């Protein structure tokens, strides 16, 4: 019987007289089933013979009538592989599980040959089904093609070499990694696909296989085209039935892309380390240079402050003399004479110059840390009276009303009276100077916070106010809210800077609130020593 011919007449659509009773007994004893199956245009069993009832558990007539036929007996997990086999163009033998009705699953061996018509076109297949009685036979013979396909399609390279490194088996994946073919690699030595250093390491590894050692390591191979590629190699020794060493089983995973990324990361890291080191050195030099410049600037500032502080006597003495002599000369002259008016101008200019020098010297003393705090007991009322009598003439001159409010005028406090008076006098003087035909108020009160008593002095006016963007620089030395102020009202911008420094020196602080066109309010808050 051939794949393209018919069968003897007994092999037809009945299950009788296939070689007589003796042949039928032989089919049953061997548990063999022979079938011809047409696949196109639809599945149909054409001929059937052998141990049908014993293997299939069904009557032949049932199988002839069932379109699924023999395929319906194949275990569900094996059907996809069964379909691939019966559709193949070459004869093959495979193992499948059968599940007859109301019977346990059993293993069967199928020899399948394509059925061709007279024009050599596929029509279906012929099959010989044999029951497999031994479980060990199943394990040994189960689907050799399946395992062959598995070895050829897995993503890792597989290699078997003898004890000396000669290649006995290699799958297609590894051959592709090495830019060659499995046929070209069989019989060659694994060292042919390595550089000298890698080959030396491989020979050492082979000695470890002989000792029964398993290893996993990164390894560099060389392709047929001369290019290198990196792989993770898992190598295990192979031993024969008597324990003799027969070589190694090697699994190879291509990690060239990973190594390339690692190398790029390593190179980037090294470049960053160099750049960071260079930048760190540059920043270190910049910091050192900045510190050197700051040290020199601080030394120069301290020298300047010390010089100005030491010049206090030399600068003030001549001015005091000028002011004193002009006052004496003015007393001896009539009030309405031209000379008297000239003496008044000299006196005003000298007084303004002395005020300016006093401010500069005070700020220099503070910067040079030569300003000392001298606390003394004083009654608050007389201090407020002195302030009012000092600023009242200037307030009247500008058409302003001034008011000082304090509910505890007879209160005795311990404070640096001179510095407190200087702070309040500066604030009142500014309010009087910048306000025209308005109100100036000084309100003094006491607050307690965390067992500490504070003197709170609030100076408010109805003057032009201060823009919000100017408030931040208001307490900086030589700064004024508007450049036109110096031209219109005079001044150097030192008064508020001195007020803030004096407040800090006394342990307190000063803050300001202002709206353009609504006036300005300064609040001084100073801690008091227990009475």
ROBA-202877 format. One line per field, with one value per residue (C-alpha): residue number from 1; residue in one letter; y, z, x. Coordinates in pm, whole numbers. Layout:
BEGIN
nr	c(NUM,...)
rest	c(A,...)
y	c(Y,...)
z	c(Z,...)
x	c(X,...)
***
This chain:
BEGIN
nr	c(1,2,3,4,5,6,7,8,9,10,11,12,13,14,15,16,17,18,19,20,21,22,23,24,25,26,27,28,29,30,31,32,33,34,35,36,37,38,39,40,41,42,43,44,45,46,47,48,49,50,51,52,53,54,55,56,57,58,59,60,61,62,63,64,65,66,67,68,69,70,71,72,73,74,75,76,77,78,79,80,81,82,83,84,85,86,87,88,89,90,91,92,93,94,95,96,97,98,99,100,101,102,103,104,105,106,107,108,109,110,111,112,113,114,115,116,117,118,119,120,121,122,123,124,125,126,127,128,129,130,131,132,133,134,135,136,137,138,139,140,141,142,143,144,145,146,147,148,149,150,151,152,153,154,155,156,157,158,159,160,161,162,163,164,165,166,167,168,169,170,171,172,173,174,175,176,177,178,179,180,181,182,183,184,185,186,187,188,189,190,191,192,193,194,195,196,197,198,199,200,201,202,203,204,205,206,207,208,209,210,211,212,213,214,215,216,217,218,219,220,221,222,223,224,225,226,227,228,229,230,231,232,233,234,235,236,237,238,239,240,241,242,243,244,245,246,247,248,249,250,251,252,253,254,255,256,257,258,259,260,261,262,263,264,265,266,267,268,269,270,271,272,273,274,275,276,277,278,279,280,281,282,283,284,285,286,287,288,289,290,291,292,293,294,295,296,297,298,299,300,301,302,303,304,305,306,307,308,309,310,311,312,313,314,315,316,317,318,319,320,321,322,323,324,325,326,327,328,329,330,331,332,333,334,335,336,337,338,339,340,341,342,343,344,345,346,347,348,349,350,351,352,353,354,355,356,357,358,359,360,361,362,363,364,365,366,367,368,369,370,371,372,373,374,375,376,377,378,379,380,381,382,383,384,385,386,387,388,389,390,391,392,393,394,395,396,397,398,399,400,401,402,403,404,405,406,407,408,409,410,411,412,413,414,415,416,417,418,419,420,421,422,423,424,425,426,427,428,429,430,431,432,433,434,435,436,437,438,439,440,441,442,443,444,445,446,447,448,449,450,451,452,453,454,455,456,457,458,459,460,461,462,463,464,465,466,467,468,469,470,471,472,473,474,475,476,477,478,479,480,481,482,483,484,485,486,487,488,489,490,491,492,493,494,495,496,497,498,499,500,501,502,503,504,505,506,507,508,509,510,511,512,513,514,515,516,517,518,519,520,521,522,523,524,525,526,527,528,529,530,531)
rest	c(X,X,X,X,X,X,X,X,X,X,X,X,X,X,X,X,X,X,X,X,X,X,X,X,X,X,X,X,X,X,X,X,X,X,X,X,X,X,X,X,X,X,X,X,X,X,X,X,X,X,X,X,X,X,X,X,X,X,X,X,X,X,X,X,X,X,X,X,X,X,X,X,X,X,X,X,X,X,X,X,X,X,X,X,X,X,X,X,X,X,X,X,X,X,X,X,X,X,X,X,X,X,X,X,X,X,X,X,X,X,X,X,X,X,X,X,X,X,X,X,X,X,X,X,X,X,X,X,X,X,X,X,X,X,X,X,X,X,X,X,X,X,X,X,X,X,X,X,X,X,X,X,X,X,X,X,X,X,X,X,X,X,X,X,X,X,X,X,X,X,X,X,X,X,X,X,X,X,X,X,X,X,X,X,X,X,X,X,X,X,X,X,X,X,X,X,X,X,X,X,X,X,X,X,X,X,X,X,X,X,X,X,X,X,X,X,X,X,X,X,X,X,X,X,X,X,X,X,X,X,X,X,X,X,X,X,X,X,X,X,X,X,X,X,X,X,X,X,X,X,X,X,X,X,X,X,X,X,X,X,X,X,X,X,X,X,X,X,X,X,X,X,X,X,X,X,X,X,X,X,X,X,X,X,X,X,X,X,X,X,X,X,X,X,X,X,X,X,X,X,X,X,X,X,X,X,X,X,X,X,X,X,X,X,X,X,X,X,X,X,X,X,X,X,X,X,X,X,X,X,X,X,X,X,X,X,X,X,X,X,X,X,X,X,X,X,X,X,X,X,X,X,X,X,X,X,X,X,X,X,X,X,X,X,X,X,X,X,X,X,X,X,X,X,X,X,X,X,X,X,X,X,X,X,X,X,X,X,X,X,X,X,X,X,X,X,X,X,X,X,X,X,X,X,X,X,X,X,X,X,X,X,X,X,X,X,X,X,X,X,X,X,X,X,X,X,X,X,X,X,X,X,X,X,X,X,X,X,X,X,X,X,X,X,X,X,X,X,X,X,X,X,X,X,X,X,X,X,X,X,X,X,X,X,X,X,X,X,X,X,X,X,X,X,X,X,X,X,X,X,X,X,X,X,X,X,X,X,X,X,X,X,X,X,X,X,X,X,X,X,X,X,X,X,X,X,X,X,X,X,X,X,X,X,X,X,X,X,X,X,X,X,X,X,X,X,X,X,X,X,X)
y	c(0,346,692,752,414,250,-41,-398,-438,-551,-206,-29,137,-171,-341,-698,-955,-750,-1049,-1297,-1390,-1455,-1105,-950,-1136,-1006,-645,-678,-841,-576,-299,-149,73,164,449,661,1009,1269,1633,1824,1950,1831,1579,1224,877,690,353,196,-133,-294,-277,2,-87,-165,163,405,270,335,136,183,309,585,698,695,914,1161,1449,1481,1111,1020,1384,1381,1109,1321,1489,1860,1969,1770,1870,2175,1968,1685,1931,2044,1685,1571,1885,1819,1733,1455,1126,1141,953,1130,1049,1169,1110,948,976,714,757,631,519,657,860,648,717,622,633,770,702,948,956,1221,1091,1237,1207,1118,1477,1464,1705,1653,1486,1370,1126,762,674,373,408,185,164,233,10,113,449,446,407,714,919,810,845,1125,1367,1388,1658,1865,1869,1928,2225,2348,2342,2521,2796,2899,3241,3107,2937,2568,2386,2042,1980,1681,1690,1847,2124,1974,2073,1777,1977,2341,2496,2749,3036,3005,2963,3287,3464,3361,3454,3095,2775,2470,2246,2460,2443,2066,1911,2242,2344,2608,2796,2876,3132,3322,3554,3432,3563,3418,3085,3060,3121,2858,2592,2661,2627,2289,2159,2268,2077,1758,1808,1829,2206,2411,2778,3088,3387,3667,3570,3730,3536,3625,3593,3464,3821,3923,4114,4040,3978,3927,3651,3500,3140,2865,2553,2211,1890,1585,1234,891,596,481,829,901,1265,1311,1687,1995,2132,2507,2762,3102,3424,3723,4029,4244,4514,4514,4537,4821,5010,4936,5061,5377,5432,5370,5613,5872,5824,5869,6183,6319,6243,6433,6724,6727,6718,7006,7205,7132,7257,7565,7633,7581,7842,8076,8031,8090,8401,8525,8465,8648,8939,8935,8933,9228,9415,9348,9461,9778,9843,9792,10020,10284,10248,10261,10569,10750,10653,10786,11108,11191,11450,11607,11657,11765,12013,12269,12247,12302,12606,12745,12690,12848,13157,13217,13198,13454,13688,13660,13761,14079,14186,14313,14050,14212,14305,14140,14018,13848,13665,13556,13427,13230,13070,12980,12837,12629,12494,12403,12237,12032,11933,11831,11618,11451,11384,11250,11005,10886,10846,10659,10416,10367,10292,10034,9867,9873,9722,10021,10133,10052,10012,10206,10124,10362,10418,10704,10831,10811,11144,11385,11189,11235,11605,11649,11482,11705,12028,11929,11856,12103,12404,12209,12066,12413,12542,12280,12340,12001,11898,11673,11453,11226,10971,10758,10617,10559,10879,10836,10486,10433,10210,10083,10147,10321,10659,10825,10558,10534,10912,10901,10634,10818,11155,11020,10880,11195,11412,11219,11239,11617,11670,11475,11577,11906,12037,11697,11496,11325,11099,10913,10647,10463,10150,9836,9469,9140,8824,8506,8686,8960,9318,9527,9902,9960,10302,10373,10682,10752,11041,11149,11220,11103,10736,10491,10266,9893,9814,10069,9939,9651,9890,10152,10054,10028,10290,10584,10471,10684,10590,10826,10998,11322,11320,11409,11696,11824,11755,11690,11415,11126,10817,10719,10792,10478,10255,10385,10335,9971,9907,10077,9868,9550,9670,9711,9361,9481,9549,9801,9755,9981,9990,10240,10313,10583,10884,10740,10804,10585,10403,10288,10049,10009,9715,9701,9456,9607,9480,9389,9694)
z	c(0,-94,-9,-355,-421,-300,-55,-97,-128,231,350,273,444,652,924,791,627,622,550,712,1075,1152,1039,1243,1553,1483,1453,1785,1969,1854,1923,1579,1389,1022,862,547,618,361,467,169,113,464,712,647,733,404,519,858,983,1288,1660,1630,1932,2153,2073,1998,2230,1954,1679,1327,1204,1465,1345,979,1066,1285,1093,1377,1340,1483,1571,1827,2020,2056,2396,2385,2484,2192,1913,1790,1748,1588,1333,1245,1194,967,756,704,371,502,682,1056,1379,1688,2027,2120,2411,2323,2536,2433,2569,2926,2939,3087,2881,2709,2498,2130,1859,1523,1200,949,572,336,88,-260,-570,-920,-975,-649,-480,-105,-35,324,513,601,960,1163,1532,1787,2158,2383,2686,2863,3039,2998,2625,2627,2811,2577,2250,2327,2040,1932,1685,1970,2159,1840,1765,2121,2101,1768,1861,2216,2245,2398,2220,2309,2260,2352,2333,2412,2688,2451,2332,1999,1915,1901,1880,1833,1776,1510,1758,1867,1508,1421,1713,1568,1209,1083,1048,1274,1002,978,1354,1410,1464,1517,1856,2067,2087,1714,1814,2068,2086,2255,2601,2593,2460,2750,2994,2815,2844,3217,3234,3055,3330,3584,3390,3416,3792,3790,3853,3716,3630,3518,3392,3136,2833,2509,2182,1837,1536,1196,1065,1332,1555,1927,2126,2497,2651,2984,2977,3193,3166,3321,3294,3113,3246,3098,3263,3427,3556,3278,3173,2826,2782,2864,2807,2753,2740,2596,2630,2416,2638,2381,2401,2779,2779,2528,2754,3056,2866,2761,3122,3245,2990,3078,3448,3392,3186,3454,3724,3529,3470,3833,3948,3713,3820,4187,4147,3966,4235,4506,4343,4303,4668,4780,4564,4691,5051,4990,4838,5124,5378,5208,5177,5541,5650,5442,5582,5937,5873,5737,6029,6284,6113,6110,6470,6576,6382,6591,6806,6522,6305,6568,6758,6474,6383,6743,6750,6431,6566,6904,6753,6512,6803,7002,6704,6634,6991,6953,6626,6561,6435,6106,5980,5678,5893,6130,5840,5713,6057,6055,5723,5859,6173,5975,5739,6026,6220,5915,5858,6224,6197,5886,6051,6361,6148,5957,6278,6448,6155,6148,6519,6476,6185,6381,6684,6894,6979,7344,7519,7844,8024,8288,8478,8346,8367,8037,8062,8055,7762,7562,7653,7521,7195,7152,7224,6980,6679,6749,6573,6252,6272,6308,6023,5788,5915,6092,6414,6643,6918,7170,7353,7649,7927,8162,8144,8503,8435,8515,8266,8236,7885,7695,7705,7448,7183,7244,7207,6889,6734,6810,6715,6376,6309,6425,6230,5909,5966,6022,5721,5468,5586,5486,5676,5825,6146,6320,6617,6858,7060,7338,7511,7683,7589,7757,7571,7725,8055,7871,7870,7554,7495,7173,7009,6699,6486,6218,5977,5698,5455,5093,5183,5037,4729,4811,4589,4781,5131,5099,5065,5307,5592,5373,5424,5183,5040,5013,4890,4591,4430,4417,4797,4843,4597,4753,5125,5164,5378,5318,5376,5690,5952,5908,5868,6201,6360,6257,6377,6711,6753,6688,6928,7198,7124,6939,6587,6368,6092,5853,5692,5422,5136,4876,4950,5287,5508,5686,6020,6188,6483,6724,6967,7238,7529,7877,8169,8481,8702)
x	c(0,132,14,-117,-287,-601,-617,-735,-1107,-1148,-1028,-1356,-1649,-1717,-1525,-1519,-1292,-969,-743,-983,-1049,-684,-580,-861,-741,-390,-515,-701,-413,-166,-420,-365,-607,-571,-765,-787,-925,-1031,-980,-1125,-1382,-1477,-1331,-1461,-1328,-1315,-1181,-1127,-983,-826,-900,-1153,-1367,-1064,-877,-1160,-1426,-1682,-1849,-1705,-2042,-2032,-1691,-1795,-2092,-1898,-1726,-1475,-1394,-1055,-977,-1258,-1071,-754,-710,-800,-449,-298,-539,-352,-35,-241,-382,-29,86,-204,-164,209,363,591,531,589,531,401,255,-94,-326,-660,-969,-1228,-1583,-1621,-1258,-934,-693,-427,-123,-122,144,32,220,74,137,-9,-277,-231,-450,-332,-214,-15,-253,-319,-652,-613,-397,-345,-274,-173,-264,-97,-165,136,130,457,481,855,811,588,847,1124,935,689,688,1051,951,808,1137,1331,1106,1147,1527,1524,1278,1368,1528,1852,2138,2192,2521,2653,3025,3246,3511,3765,3533,3424,3066,2821,2495,2400,2058,1970,1948,2312,2428,2246,2415,2752,2651,2684,2476,2437,2581,2895,2950,2915,3258,3437,3566,3400,3732,3697,3432,3640,3936,4255,4169,3819,3949,4193,3908,3693,3967,3982,3603,3617,3846,3585,3315,3527,3524,3144,3122,2833,2892,2709,2907,2928,3134,3253,3216,3347,3118,3224,3220,3472,3229,3210,2897,2841,2631,2534,2659,2506,2721,2656,2860,2714,2783,2710,2531,2855,2940,3189,3223,3075,3101,2895,2545,2564,2280,2375,2170,2270,2323,2502,2233,2248,2628,2610,2370,2591,2895,2710,2601,2956,3097,2834,2905,3280,3218,2986,3241,3507,3270,3161,3523,3610,3306,3376,3731,3603,3343,3604,3826,3528,3429,3786,3808,3472,3573,3899,3708,3455,3739,3905,3575,3490,3834,3798,3451,3570,3868,3633,3394,3674,3817,3484,3412,3751,3691,3384,3560,3760,3448,3200,3421,3462,3093,2988,3215,3058,2708,2800,2961,2672,2429,2637,2667,2294,2212,2422,2258,1911,1671,1575,1917,2077,2366,2124,1965,2306,2397,2071,2166,2510,2356,2102,2368,2601,2319,2222,2584,2622,2305,2442,2779,2607,2404,2710,2909,2624,2592,2969,2975,2701,2886,3211,3029,3135,2784,2721,2384,2354,2030,1896,1577,1368,1011,828,638,937,1088,768,756,1112,1012,707,894,1170,950,670,832,888,535,383,598,446,93,71,-101,99,-41,135,-82,32,-187,110,315,437,559,927,1108,1464,1594,1874,1697,1924,1874,1499,1472,1685,1460,1137,1283,1392,1045,864,1107,1037,664,681,909,702,355,192,-111,-185,-176,115,53,281,98,291,159,282,227,320,417,563,637,828,699,737,720,523,553,343,421,158,104,-129,153,198,259,511,466,461,762,974,902,1152,1450,1319,1553,1865,2135,2132,1793,1480,1135,1165,1465,1269,1243,1608,1570,1248,1293,1665,1812,2052,1837,2031,1765,1551,1858,1986,1641,1635,1992,1920,1602,1800,2069,1802,1663,1354,1236,1059,803,617,271,184,-55,18,-200,-312,-9,246,265,587,568,862,860,1130,1163,1188,1391,1189,1145)
***
